[in-house]
Amino acid sequence: ISETGGCEVAELVPVQAINEFERALAVRLQLSEAKAVVERKSFYGFPLYYRPRFILQAIAALCKVSARHAHYVQHSSNIPDIVRKLQAGEFCNDSEDNVP
């Protein structure tokens, strides 16, 4: 989701897509090792290593230009709770084995 795409791009994204973003984010935040990601086939189209903030930035960009999506995230998803847990340190931000 491009920040420069604006409302036109947001209109192409079904509100229900937020559910898939949320599912991918929640699953990957709970898997701390690459082996677990591979064993559970929890890629969701992402590379083995990625930072959770990429998904959150995509959702935030979408909500910034679409009141429909923002309302859905706020009232019909667990994303606000996931963000709270990330900020409280309840989830790891990176996999333990994601080293150079």
Biopython code that builds the backbone (N, CA, C, O; Angstrom):
import numpy as np
from Bio.PDB.StructureBuilder import StructureBuilder

atoms = [
    (1, "ILE", "N", (0.857, -1.165, 0.000)),
    (1, "ILE", "CA", (0.000, 0.000, 0.000)),
    (1, "ILE", "C", (0.898, 1.220, 0.000)),
    (1, "ILE", "O", (1.670, 1.444, 0.932)),
    (2, "SER", "N", (0.787, 1.986, -1.035)),
    (2, "SER", "CA", (1.654, 3.147, -1.203)),
    (2, "SER", "C", (1.074, 4.377, -0.524)),
    (2, "SER", "O", (-0.127, 4.637, -0.599)),
    (3, "GLU", "N", (1.945, 5.132, 0.142)),
    (3, "GLU", "CA", (1.485, 6.370, 0.761)),
    (3, "GLU", "C", (1.061, 7.381, -0.281)),
    (3, "GLU", "O", (0.257, 8.265, 0.017)),
    (4, "THR", "N", (1.575, 7.279, -1.489)),
    (4, "THR", "CA", (1.225, 8.240, -2.529)),
    (4, "THR", "C", (-0.014, 7.829, -3.306)),
    (4, "THR", "O", (-0.518, 8.605, -4.118)),
    (5, "GLY", "N", (-0.513, 6.616, -3.069)),
    (5, "GLY", "CA", (-1.675, 6.126, -3.798)),
    (5, "GLY", "C", (-2.970, 6.808, -3.407)),
    (5, "GLY", "O", (-3.876, 6.955, -4.228)),
    (6, "GLY", "N", (-3.056, 7.219, -2.169)),
    (6, "GLY", "CA", (-4.216, 7.951, -1.689)),
    (6, "GLY", "C", (-5.507, 7.163, -1.697)),
    (6, "GLY", "O", (-5.515, 5.933, -1.654)),
    (7, "CYS", "N", (-6.595, 7.907, -1.752)),
    (7, "CYS", "CA", (-7.941, 7.325, -1.662)),
    (7, "CYS", "C", (-8.234, 6.340, -2.782)),
    (7, "CYS", "O", (-8.936, 5.349, -2.582)),
    (8, "GLU", "N", (-7.688, 6.620, -3.969)),
    (8, "GLU", "CA", (-7.971, 5.752, -5.107)),
    (8, "GLU", "C", (-7.466, 4.337, -4.862)),
    (8, "GLU", "O", (-8.145, 3.364, -5.191)),
    (9, "VAL", "N", (-6.288, 4.227, -4.289)),
    (9, "VAL", "CA", (-5.726, 2.914, -3.989)),
    (9, "VAL", "C", (-6.484, 2.263, -2.839)),
    (9, "VAL", "O", (-6.771, 1.066, -2.883)),
    (10, "ALA", "N", (-6.805, 3.028, -1.826)),
    (10, "ALA", "CA", (-7.523, 2.493, -0.663)),
    (10, "ALA", "C", (-8.862, 1.897, -1.072)),
    (10, "ALA", "O", (-9.285, 0.886, -0.512)),
    (11, "GLU", "N", (-9.524, 2.501, -2.029)),
    (11, "GLU", "CA", (-10.821, 1.994, -2.473)),
    (11, "GLU", "C", (-10.712, 0.620, -3.124)),
    (11, "GLU", "O", (-11.693, -0.121, -3.183)),
    (12, "LEU", "N", (-9.527, 0.280, -3.608)),
    (12, "LEU", "CA", (-9.315, -1.028, -4.238)),
    (12, "LEU", "C", (-9.112, -2.141, -3.209)),
    (12, "LEU", "O", (-9.192, -3.323, -3.546)),
    (13, "VAL", "N", (-8.853, -1.768, -1.962)),
    (13, "VAL", "CA", (-8.575, -2.744, -0.910)),
    (13, "VAL", "C", (-9.864, -3.026, -0.144)),
    (13, "VAL", "O", (-10.392, -2.134, 0.521)),
    (14, "PRO", "N", (-10.381, -4.261, -0.227)),
    (14, "PRO", "CA", (-11.596, -4.567, 0.528)),
    (14, "PRO", "C", (-11.342, -4.432, 2.027)),
    (14, "PRO", "O", (-10.263, -4.771, 2.514)),
    (15, "VAL", "N", (-12.324, -3.943, 2.743)),
    (15, "VAL", "CA", (-12.187, -3.777, 4.194)),
    (15, "VAL", "C", (-11.836, -5.112, 4.849)),
    (15, "VAL", "O", (-11.093, -5.138, 5.830)),
    (16, "GLN", "N", (-12.351, -6.198, 4.330)),
    (16, "GLN", "CA", (-12.084, -7.519, 4.899)),
    (16, "GLN", "C", (-10.619, -7.918, 4.778)),
    (16, "GLN", "O", (-10.183, -8.849, 5.456)),
    (17, "ALA", "N", (-9.854, -7.245, 3.940)),
    (17, "ALA", "CA", (-8.421, -7.537, 3.822)),
    (17, "ALA", "C", (-7.706, -7.254, 5.136)),
    (17, "ALA", "O", (-6.656, -7.834, 5.410)),
    (18, "ILE", "N", (-8.266, -6.371, 5.944)),
    (18, "ILE", "CA", (-7.695, -6.080, 7.261)),
    (18, "ILE", "C", (-7.600, -7.364, 8.079)),
    (18, "ILE", "O", (-6.644, -7.546, 8.833)),
    (19, "ASN", "N", (-8.581, -8.259, 7.936)),
    (19, "ASN", "CA", (-8.549, -9.531, 8.665)),
    (19, "ASN", "C", (-7.314, -10.350, 8.319)),
    (19, "ASN", "O", (-6.709, -10.971, 9.194)),
    (20, "GLU", "N", (-6.942, -10.351, 7.043)),
    (20, "GLU", "CA", (-5.758, -11.109, 6.615)),
    (20, "GLU", "C", (-4.473, -10.462, 7.124)),
    (20, "GLU", "O", (-3.552, -11.156, 7.554)),
    (21, "PHE", "N", (-4.414, -9.133, 7.074)),
    (21, "PHE", "CA", (-3.259, -8.433, 7.644)),
    (21, "PHE", "C", (-3.122, -8.765, 9.126)),
    (21, "PHE", "O", (-2.032, -9.059, 9.615)),
    (22, "GLU", "N", (-4.249, -8.712, 9.826)),
    (22, "GLU", "CA", (-4.241, -8.980, 11.267)),
    (22, "GLU", "C", (-3.801, -10.414, 11.559)),
    (22, "GLU", "O", (-2.998, -10.647, 12.462)),
    (23, "ARG", "N", (-4.320, -11.362, 10.803)),
    (23, "ARG", "CA", (-3.972, -12.780, 10.999)),
    (23, "ARG", "C", (-2.480, -13.003, 10.768)),
    (23, "ARG", "O", (-1.818, -13.664, 11.568)),
    (24, "ALA", "N", (-1.953, -12.456, 9.680)),
    (24, "ALA", "CA", (-0.528, -12.610, 9.371)),
    (24, "ALA", "C", (0.326, -11.986, 10.464)),
    (24, "ALA", "O", (1.323, -12.570, 10.890)),
    (25, "LEU", "N", (-0.060, -10.815, 10.913)),
    (25, "LEU", "CA", (0.691, -10.123, 11.959)),
    (25, "LEU", "C", (0.669, -10.920, 13.263)),
    (25, "LEU", "O", (1.713, -11.124, 13.882)),
    (26, "ALA", "N", (-0.495, -11.362, 13.675)),
    (26, "ALA", "CA", (-0.625, -12.087, 14.944)),
    (26, "ALA", "C", (0.166, -13.397, 14.933)),
    (26, "ALA", "O", (0.851, -13.726, 15.902)),
    (27, "VAL", "N", (0.066, -14.135, 13.836)),
    (27, "VAL", "CA", (0.773, -15.422, 13.756)),
    (27, "VAL", "C", (2.274, -15.215, 13.791)),
    (27, "VAL", "O", (2.979, -15.895, 14.537)),
    (28, "ARG", "N", (2.766, -14.288, 12.996)),
    (28, "ARG", "CA", (4.214, -14.098, 12.922)),
    (28, "ARG", "C", (4.784, -13.491, 14.198)),
    (28, "ARG", "O", (5.946, -13.735, 14.521)),
    (29, "LEU", "N", (4.004, -12.713, 14.923)),
    (29, "LEU", "CA", (4.497, -12.158, 16.179)),
    (29, "LEU", "C", (4.660, -13.240, 17.238)),
    (29, "LEU", "O", (5.466, -13.098, 18.158)),
    (30, "GLN", "N", (3.901, -14.315, 17.109)),
    (30, "GLN", "CA", (3.975, -15.390, 18.096)),
    (30, "GLN", "C", (5.035, -16.433, 17.753)),
    (30, "GLN", "O", (5.396, -17.249, 18.600)),
    (31, "LEU", "N", (5.533, -16.413, 16.526)),
    (31, "LEU", "CA", (6.565, -17.359, 16.113)),
    (31, "LEU", "C", (7.909, -16.658, 16.183)),
    (31, "LEU", "O", (8.162, -15.714, 15.435)),
    (32, "SER", "N", (8.765, -17.115, 17.073)),
    (32, "SER", "CA", (10.022, -16.400, 17.296)),
    (32, "SER", "C", (11.211, -16.983, 16.540)),
    (32, "SER", "O", (12.289, -16.388, 16.543)),
    (33, "GLU", "N", (11.040, -18.128, 15.895)),
    (33, "GLU", "CA", (12.161, -18.747, 15.187)),
    (33, "GLU", "C", (11.777, -19.065, 13.748)),
    (33, "GLU", "O", (10.625, -19.386, 13.456)),
    (34, "ALA", "N", (12.742, -18.973, 12.868)),
    (34, "ALA", "CA", (12.513, -19.264, 11.458)),
    (34, "ALA", "C", (11.998, -20.689, 11.266)),
    (34, "ALA", "O", (11.144, -20.933, 10.414)),
    (35, "LYS", "N", (12.514, -21.623, 12.053)),
    (35, "LYS", "CA", (12.094, -23.017, 11.934)),
    (35, "LYS", "C", (10.586, -23.153, 12.144)),
    (35, "LYS", "O", (9.921, -23.895, 11.421)),
    (36, "ALA", "N", (10.051, -22.440, 13.128)),
    (36, "ALA", "CA", (8.611, -22.504, 13.410)),
    (36, "ALA", "C", (7.802, -21.911, 12.261)),
    (36, "ALA", "O", (6.739, -22.429, 11.918)),
    (37, "VAL", "N", (8.294, -20.836, 11.668)),
    (37, "VAL", "CA", (7.600, -20.212, 10.537)),
    (37, "VAL", "C", (7.520, -21.196, 9.375)),
    (37, "VAL", "O", (6.471, -21.340, 8.747)),
    (38, "VAL", "N", (8.641, -21.876, 9.091)),
    (38, "VAL", "CA", (8.688, -22.836, 7.991)),
    (38, "VAL", "C", (7.804, -24.043, 8.296)),
    (38, "VAL", "O", (7.038, -24.475, 7.436)),
    (39, "GLU", "N", (7.898, -24.589, 9.500)),
    (39, "GLU", "CA", (7.107, -25.769, 9.868)),
    (39, "GLU", "C", (5.607, -25.504, 9.792)),
    (39, "GLU", "O", (4.846, -26.378, 9.378)),
    (40, "ARG", "N", (5.180, -24.322, 10.184)),
    (40, "ARG", "CA", (3.749, -23.985, 10.196)),
    (40, "ARG", "C", (3.280, -23.322, 8.904)),
    (40, "ARG", "O", (2.114, -22.950, 8.773)),
    (41, "LYS", "N", (4.202, -23.178, 7.949)),
    (41, "LYS", "CA", (3.885, -22.547, 6.665)),
    (41, "LYS", "C", (3.188, -21.202, 6.881)),
    (41, "LYS", "O", (2.137, -20.927, 6.302)),
    (42, "SER", "N", (3.792, -20.384, 7.715)),
    (42, "SER", "CA", (3.212, -19.095, 8.097)),
    (42, "SER", "C", (3.864, -17.927, 7.384)),
    (42, "SER", "O", (4.193, -16.920, 8.010)),
    (43, "PHE", "N", (4.050, -18.052, 6.092)),
    (43, "PHE", "CA", (4.712, -16.996, 5.335)),
    (43, "PHE", "C", (3.751, -15.862, 4.965)),
    (43, "PHE", "O", (4.136, -14.693, 4.995)),
    (44, "TYR", "N", (2.524, -16.191, 4.621)),
    (44, "TYR", "CA", (1.529, -15.193, 4.207)),
    (44, "TYR", "C", (2.064, -14.289, 3.099)),
    (44, "TYR", "O", (1.693, -13.118, 3.014)),
    (45, "GLY", "N", (2.928, -14.829, 2.260)),
    (45, "GLY", "CA", (3.466, -14.054, 1.155)),
    (45, "GLY", "C", (4.620, -13.134, 1.522)),
    (45, "GLY", "O", (5.122, -12.403, 0.668)),
    (46, "PHE", "N", (5.045, -13.161, 2.769)),
    (46, "PHE", "CA", (6.146, -12.313, 3.217)),
    (46, "PHE", "C", (7.442, -13.110, 3.207)),
    (46, "PHE", "O", (7.417, -14.341, 3.214)),
    (47, "PRO", "N", (8.574, -12.414, 3.192)),
    (47, "PRO", "CA", (9.846, -13.126, 3.328)),
    (47, "PRO", "C", (9.951, -13.760, 4.717)),
    (47, "PRO", "O", (9.187, -13.425, 5.622)),
    (48, "LEU", "N", (10.889, -14.662, 4.869)),
    (48, "LEU", "CA", (11.065, -15.334, 6.154)),
    (48, "LEU", "C", (11.287, -14.321, 7.269)),
    (48, "LEU", "O", (10.720, -14.445, 8.355)),
    (49, "TYR", "N", (12.101, -13.338, 7.000)),
    (49, "TYR", "CA", (12.351, -12.291, 7.987)),
    (49, "TYR", "C", (11.735, -10.977, 7.512)),
    (49, "TYR", "O", (11.993, -10.532, 6.394)),
    (50, "TYR", "N", (10.961, -10.390, 8.324)),
    (50, "TYR", "CA", (10.429, -9.060, 8.073)),
    (50, "TYR", "C", (10.086, -8.461, 9.419)),
    (50, "TYR", "O", (9.919, -9.183, 10.403)),
    (51, "ARG", "N", (9.981, -7.172, 9.466)),
    (51, "ARG", "CA", (9.646, -6.506, 10.720)),
    (51, "ARG", "C", (8.138, -6.283, 10.773)),
    (51, "ARG", "O", (7.543, -5.835, 9.793)),
    (52, "PRO", "N", (7.519, -6.590, 11.908)),
    (52, "PRO", "CA", (6.062, -6.424, 12.035)),
    (52, "PRO", "C", (5.595, -5.017, 11.686)),
    (52, "PRO", "O", (4.459, -4.828, 11.254)),
    (53, "ARG", "N", (6.458, -4.039, 11.870)),
    (53, "ARG", "CA", (6.039, -2.663, 11.592)),
    (53, "ARG", "C", (5.678, -2.461, 10.130)),
    (53, "ARG", "O", (4.937, -1.530, 9.814)),
    (54, "PHE", "N", (6.182, -3.310, 9.216)),
    (54, "PHE", "CA", (5.830, -3.162, 7.812)),
    (54, "PHE", "C", (4.329, -3.371, 7.604)),
    (54, "PHE", "O", (3.693, -2.630, 6.855)),
    (55, "ILE", "N", (3.772, -4.372, 8.262)),
    (55, "ILE", "CA", (2.334, -4.612, 8.161)),
    (55, "ILE", "C", (1.576, -3.469, 8.826)),
    (55, "ILE", "O", (0.586, -2.976, 8.287)),
    (56, "LEU", "N", (2.043, -3.055, 9.989)),
    (56, "LEU", "CA", (1.369, -1.966, 10.697)),
    (56, "LEU", "C", (1.441, -0.661, 9.912)),
    (56, "LEU", "O", (0.485, 0.114, 9.919)),
    (57, "GLN", "N", (2.558, -0.408, 9.235)),
    (57, "GLN", "CA", (2.668, 0.791, 8.407)),
    (57, "GLN", "C", (1.693, 0.730, 7.232)),
    (57, "GLN", "O", (1.107, 1.747, 6.861)),
    (58, "ALA", "N", (1.519, -0.440, 6.652)),
    (58, "ALA", "CA", (0.573, -0.589, 5.547)),
    (58, "ALA", "C", (-0.852, -0.326, 6.027)),
    (58, "ALA", "O", (-1.622, 0.363, 5.357)),
    (59, "ILE", "N", (-1.197, -0.873, 7.180)),
    (59, "ILE", "CA", (-2.534, -0.655, 7.733)),
    (59, "ILE", "C", (-2.729, 0.822, 8.072)),
    (59, "ILE", "O", (-3.784, 1.394, 7.795)),
    (60, "ALA", "N", (-1.709, 1.435, 8.671)),
    (60, "ALA", "CA", (-1.807, 2.855, 9.033)),
    (60, "ALA", "C", (-1.975, 3.725, 7.784)),
    (60, "ALA", "O", (-2.773, 4.662, 7.788)),
    (61, "ALA", "N", (-1.230, 3.420, 6.719)),
    (61, "ALA", "CA", (-1.345, 4.191, 5.479)),
    (61, "ALA", "C", (-2.747, 4.060, 4.897)),
    (61, "ALA", "O", (-3.316, 5.030, 4.397)),
    (62, "LEU", "N", (-3.290, 2.863, 4.966)),
    (62, "LEU", "CA", (-4.638, 2.613, 4.476)),
    (62, "LEU", "C", (-5.668, 3.395, 5.292)),
    (62, "LEU", "O", (-6.570, 4.021, 4.735)),
    (63, "CYS", "N", (-5.526, 3.352, 6.595)),
    (63, "CYS", "CA", (-6.475, 4.040, 7.484)),
    (63, "CYS", "C", (-6.368, 5.555, 7.371)),
    (63, "CYS", "O", (-7.345, 6.270, 7.591)),
    (64, "LYS", "N", (-5.197, 6.035, 7.032)),
    (64, "LYS", "CA", (-4.981, 7.476, 6.920)),
    (64, "LYS", "C", (-5.819, 8.083, 5.791)),
    (64, "LYS", "O", (-6.254, 9.231, 5.883)),
    (65, "VAL", "N", (-6.039, 7.321, 4.744)),
    (65, "VAL", "CA", (-6.776, 7.845, 3.591)),
    (65, "VAL", "C", (-8.185, 7.278, 3.454)),
    (65, "VAL", "O", (-8.930, 7.677, 2.559)),
    (66, "SER", "N", (-8.552, 6.355, 4.329)),
    (66, "SER", "CA", (-9.870, 5.727, 4.216)),
    (66, "SER", "C", (-10.551, 5.637, 5.575)),
    (66, "SER", "O", (-10.132, 4.862, 6.435)),
    (67, "ALA", "N", (-11.581, 6.415, 5.763)),
    (67, "ALA", "CA", (-12.344, 6.386, 7.014)),
    (67, "ALA", "C", (-12.993, 5.015, 7.222)),
    (67, "ALA", "O", (-13.112, 4.546, 8.353)),
    (68, "ARG", "N", (-13.410, 4.377, 6.128)),
    (68, "ARG", "CA", (-14.019, 3.042, 6.236)),
    (68, "ARG", "C", (-13.056, 2.051, 6.856)),
    (68, "ARG", "O", (-13.415, 1.307, 7.769)),
    (69, "HIS", "N", (-11.823, 2.046, 6.353)),
    (69, "HIS", "CA", (-10.818, 1.123, 6.866)),
    (69, "HIS", "C", (-10.438, 1.477, 8.301)),
    (69, "HIS", "O", (-10.266, 0.591, 9.138)),
    (70, "ALA", "N", (-10.310, 2.762, 8.579)),
    (70, "ALA", "CA", (-9.955, 3.200, 9.938)),
    (70, "ALA", "C", (-11.027, 2.785, 10.930)),
    (70, "ALA", "O", (-10.713, 2.318, 12.025)),
    (71, "HIS", "N", (-12.276, 2.948, 10.562)),
    (71, "HIS", "CA", (-13.390, 2.560, 11.441)),
    (71, "HIS", "C", (-13.362, 1.054, 11.690)),
    (71, "HIS", "O", (-13.564, 0.603, 12.817)),
    (72, "TYR", "N", (-13.112, 0.284, 10.643)),
    (72, "TYR", "CA", (-13.061, -1.165, 10.780)),
    (72, "TYR", "C", (-11.934, -1.594, 11.717)),
    (72, "TYR", "O", (-12.130, -2.434, 12.596)),
    (73, "VAL", "N", (-10.754, -1.009, 11.519)),
    (73, "VAL", "CA", (-9.606, -1.353, 12.370)),
    (73, "VAL", "C", (-9.922, -1.039, 13.828)),
    (73, "VAL", "O", (-9.625, -1.830, 14.723)),
    (74, "GLN", "N", (-10.518, 0.108, 14.052)),
    (74, "GLN", "CA", (-10.791, 0.537, 15.423)),
    (74, "GLN", "C", (-11.871, -0.297, 16.095)),
    (74, "GLN", "O", (-11.758, -0.621, 17.277)),
    (75, "HIS", "N", (-12.915, -0.646, 15.355)),
    (75, "HIS", "CA", (-14.082, -1.270, 15.977)),
    (75, "HIS", "C", (-14.259, -2.761, 15.708)),
    (75, "HIS", "O", (-15.027, -3.422, 16.407)),
    (76, "SER", "N", (-13.569, -3.299, 14.716)),
    (76, "SER", "CA", (-13.828, -4.694, 14.337)),
    (76, "SER", "C", (-12.571, -5.545, 14.235)),
    (76, "SER", "O", (-12.608, -6.637, 13.669)),
    (77, "SER", "N", (-11.470, -5.061, 14.770)),
    (77, "SER", "CA", (-10.241, -5.851, 14.695)),
    (77, "SER", "C", (-9.521, -5.811, 16.041)),
    (77, "SER", "O", (-9.861, -5.030, 16.930)),
    (78, "ASN", "N", (-8.532, -6.664, 16.158)),
    (78, "ASN", "CA", (-7.688, -6.687, 17.356)),
    (78, "ASN", "C", (-6.386, -5.922, 17.154)),
    (78, "ASN", "O", (-5.485, -6.002, 17.989)),
    (79, "ILE", "N", (-6.281, -5.193, 16.069)),
    (79, "ILE", "CA", (-5.043, -4.488, 15.759)),
    (79, "ILE", "C", (-4.669, -3.476, 16.841)),
    (79, "ILE", "O", (-3.496, -3.398, 17.206)),
    (80, "PRO", "N", (-5.620, -2.697, 17.370)),
    (80, "PRO", "CA", (-5.224, -1.789, 18.455)),
    (80, "PRO", "C", (-4.605, -2.527, 19.651)),
    (80, "PRO", "O", (-3.667, -2.028, 20.273)),
    (81, "ASP", "N", (-5.131, -3.709, 19.967)),
    (81, "ASP", "CA", (-4.581, -4.498, 21.068)),
    (81, "ASP", "C", (-3.202, -5.051, 20.728)),
    (81, "ASP", "O", (-2.323, -5.111, 21.588)),
    (82, "ILE", "N", (-3.016, -5.452, 19.482)),
    (82, "ILE", "CA", (-1.709, -5.939, 19.037)),
    (82, "ILE", "C", (-0.670, -4.824, 19.152)),
    (82, "ILE", "O", (0.447, -5.056, 19.615)),
    (83, "VAL", "N", (-1.041, -3.619, 18.732)),
    (83, "VAL", "CA", (-0.120, -2.476, 18.832)),
    (83, "VAL", "C", (0.218, -2.205, 20.291)),
    (83, "VAL", "O", (1.375, -1.956, 20.630)),
    (84, "ARG", "N", (-0.787, -2.255, 21.145)),
    (84, "ARG", "CA", (-0.552, -2.034, 22.577)),
    (84, "ARG", "C", (0.427, -3.063, 23.126)),
    (84, "ARG", "O", (1.339, -2.711, 23.875)),
    (85, "LYS", "N", (0.248, -4.324, 22.763)),
    (85, "LYS", "CA", (1.136, -5.385, 23.235)),
    (85, "LYS", "C", (2.550, -5.227, 22.685)),
    (85, "LYS", "O", (3.525, -5.501, 23.385)),
    (86, "LEU", "N", (2.661, -4.789, 21.445)),
    (86, "LEU", "CA", (3.988, -4.522, 20.877)),
    (86, "LEU", "C", (4.688, -3.419, 21.659)),
    (86, "LEU", "O", (5.866, -3.538, 21.997)),
    (87, "GLN", "N", (3.958, -2.349, 21.941)),
    (87, "GLN", "CA", (4.538, -1.231, 22.674)),
    (87, "GLN", "C", (4.898, -1.618, 24.101)),
    (87, "GLN", "O", (5.848, -1.079, 24.669)),
    (88, "ALA", "N", (4.152, -2.542, 24.679)),
    (88, "ALA", "CA", (4.415, -2.987, 26.052)),
    (88, "ALA", "C", (5.513, -4.044, 26.104)),
    (88, "ALA", "O", (5.915, -4.464, 27.189)),
    (89, "GLY", "N", (6.002, -4.478, 24.945)),
    (89, "GLY", "CA", (7.068, -5.473, 24.905)),
    (89, "GLY", "C", (6.592, -6.898, 25.071)),
    (89, "GLY", "O", (7.394, -7.788, 25.358)),
    (90, "GLU", "N", (5.298, -7.133, 24.896)),
    (90, "GLU", "CA", (4.756, -8.485, 25.034)),
    (90, "GLU", "C", (5.044, -9.360, 23.820)),
    (90, "GLU", "O", (4.966, -10.586, 23.906)),
    (91, "PHE", "N", (5.373, -8.748, 22.704)),
    (91, "PHE", "CA", (5.751, -9.473, 21.496)),
    (91, "PHE", "C", (7.173, -9.073, 21.124)),
    (91, "PHE", "O", (7.600, -7.943, 21.361)),
    (92, "CYS", "N", (7.890, -10.012, 20.543)),
    (92, "CYS", "CA", (9.218, -9.710, 20.016)),
    (92, "CYS", "C", (9.055, -8.959, 18.703)),
    (92, "CYS", "O", (8.155, -9.264, 17.920)),
    (93, "ASN", "N", (9.904, -7.997, 18.464)),
    (93, "ASN", "CA", (9.845, -7.242, 17.224)),
    (93, "ASN", "C", (10.577, -7.952, 16.089)),
    (93, "ASN", "O", (10.223, -7.778, 14.924)),
    (94, "ASP", "N", (11.567, -8.730, 16.407)),
    (94, "ASP", "CA", (12.337, -9.458, 15.409)),
    (94, "ASP", "C", (12.584, -10.881, 15.885)),
    (94, "ASP", "O", (12.621, -11.146, 17.086)),
    (95, "SER", "N", (12.751, -11.783, 14.948)),
    (95, "SER", "CA", (13.091, -13.155, 15.298)),
    (95, "SER", "C", (14.467, -13.195, 15.945)),
    (95, "SER", "O", (15.353, -12.419, 15.587)),
    (96, "GLU", "N", (14.640, -14.101, 16.895)),
    (96, "GLU", "CA", (15.925, -14.255, 17.586)),
    (96, "GLU", "C", (17.054, -14.594, 16.614)),
    (96, "GLU", "O", (18.192, -14.158, 16.786)),
    (97, "ASP", "N", (16.712, -15.388, 15.578)),
    (97, "ASP", "CA", (17.764, -15.821, 14.660)),
    (97, "ASP", "C", (17.903, -14.905, 13.435)),
    (97, "ASP", "O", (18.566, -15.273, 12.465)),
    (98, "ASN", "N", (17.296, -13.735, 13.470)),
    (98, "ASN", "CA", (17.433, -12.762, 12.383)),
    (98, "ASN", "C", (18.656, -11.884, 12.673)),
    (98, "ASN", "O", (18.541, -10.764, 13.170)),
    (99, "VAL", "N", (19.801, -12.422, 12.351)),
    (99, "VAL", "CA", (21.062, -11.717, 12.585)),
    (99, "VAL", "C", (21.831, -11.622, 11.269)),
    (99, "VAL", "O", (21.652, -12.455, 10.381)),
    (100, "PRO", "N", (22.696, -10.594, 11.144)),
    (100, "PRO", "CA", (23.488, -10.459, 9.918)),
    (100, "PRO", "C", (24.482, -11.600, 9.740)),
    (100, "PRO", "O", (25.220, -11.628, 8.755)),
]
sb = StructureBuilder()
sb.init_structure("model")
sb.init_model(0)
sb.init_chain("A")
sb.init_seg("    ")
for serial, (resi, resn, name, xyz) in enumerate(atoms, 1):
    if name == "N":
        sb.init_residue(resn, " ", resi, " ")
    sb.init_atom(name, np.array(xyz, "f"), 0.0, 1.0, " ", f" {name:<3s}", serial, name[0])
structure = sb.get_structure()
